Structures are given as C-alpha cells and as structure tokens.
Amino acid sequence: MSDSFLTAASRSTIFSVDETRPSIVEVTGALAGRYELQERYEDGSVLLGPDTSLKATLGPGERLASSKEFKAAFGDLPTGSD
C-alpha cells in the first residue's frame, strides 16, 4: 500500500448515511464519497467498495420518481405475463 493512500485514509472519517442500509457509509476528507461496507475484520479494519445503488447514482437535486410520476411518464409497463 502506498504512503499517499495511508495518509489520505488517516485524514478521512466514515459515518453511516442510510438507516435502512447500514452498510452504506459516507467518507469525508481525502477519500470523500459514498461507499458500501464490503468486509469488516477482527482487527477493526474495513474494506469499502463504491456504492452502486440507484440512490447513489442520482445527481445533486435529483430524486427517485414516485410511482405516480413514473406511470405518467412511461404508462403501464408490460409485466411479462401479458
């Protein structure tokens, strides 16, 4: 592991951002971003990966459409049994 990575990691803070998915965390500082907790080790270290959830892909000011908004935009979608 490079010294620059260790230095960046030591200046970062991790906190949970989604009570419904406690494995999603926000990192502030040099490694800022949303991550998913991949592994938690006995020595207290963790392995984080990028948060690839739909919510994480939304840009500033964007939100998920309500079911009513979705239906207005796309109509009734086929269910596969039609």
Secondary structure, 3 states (H helix, E strand, C coil): CCHHHHHHHHCCEEEECCCCCCCEEEEECCCCEEEEEEEECCCCCEEEEECCCCHHHCCCCCCCCCHHHHHHHHCCCCCCCC
